[in-house]
Amino acid sequence: MKILIIDDEILVAKSFERIFAKKHQTMVAYDGKSGLEKWIEFNPDIVILDFIMPGLNADQVIQKKPKDSHAKICLISAYIGDSETETQILKKVDLFISKPFEDIVFVSKKVLDMVGV
């Protein structure tokens, strides 16, 4: 399983990476622009994506993702925005997890459950 983590909160990104790297190929990006580049290069099965990031936000990354990507998307965020934006972005993702969360191991299991692993 290939997992791409795109989050500008370094502690969150590295924590996910540490958990997933034990059994899966992982790649990390700390902003939307490099995250999109890595999505194209890495062709992940799962993308964990923060909403508000430097460069491109999650909605912009999703709009520009590779057309042939079949990656499941887990959006993590403390803030999405107005209700219309929230409704639209939630239609484009497979799982939403709000920040802050206390148990990253539990969240990681939910992400893997999303794809039946």
Secondary structure, 3 states (H helix, E strand, C coil): CEEEEECCCHHHHHHHHHHHCCCCEEEEECCHHHHHHHHHHHCCCEEEEECCCCCCCHHHHHHHCCCCCCCEEEEEECCCCCHHHHHHHHCCCCEEEECCCCCHHHHHHHHHHHCCC
